[in-house]
Amino acid sequence: QVQLVESGGGLVQAGGSLRLSCAASGIIFSVPQMGWYRQAPGKERELVALISSSDSTNYADSVKGRFTISRDNAKMTVSLQMNSLKFEDTAVYYCYLRKWPYDYWGQGTQVTVSS
């Protein structure tokens, strides 16, 4: 029903920036809650940022002040601007969409931050 495709991952030095994007397609009739999760090697998947249907946002404490989530409802995309990257941000980042009663996930994009 819904497909999510991430892009923008890569290798960056600590202190640098990356911008991730996620394009949603499929049967979507209203603005959904979307967000970004990440999973580092040996760790559980964790919430990075969420943006609601009304554009309210939530961030993990570890990324507040450094990451910004935004969306383009016309294009049905969500982005994550990541600044002041740290080695600890290294992970596979997954785009997320909630279309009740289901959750949808992208395939993931690798972000590697060198120290």
C-alpha positions, 0 to 999 in steps of 0.5 A: 500500500505504501512505499518509502524510499530514503536517500542522502546517507553517506560518510561524513566527518564528525562535525559535518552535516548530512540531509536525509530525504524520504519519499512516500508513495502509494495509497495515502489520502491524508497527511500522515505522521512520519519520522526517522528511526535509526539502528546502530550495530548491536543496538535496538532501533530508536526514535530520532524524530517525528513530525505529526499530521499537524507538523508538531515535532518530537526529537530524541534528546540526543539529537535536539538542537542538531537535527531538524525534521521537516516535510513537504506535504505536496511532494509527500516527502520528509527530510532530516537535516543533521548538523554537528554530526557525532560518531555516535550518530552512525547508524542505518536510518529508517523512514517511518510512516503511520497510516492507521492501523499500520506502520510502514518502513523504508529500506534504510540508508547508512550514515557513517560519521568518522571520528 
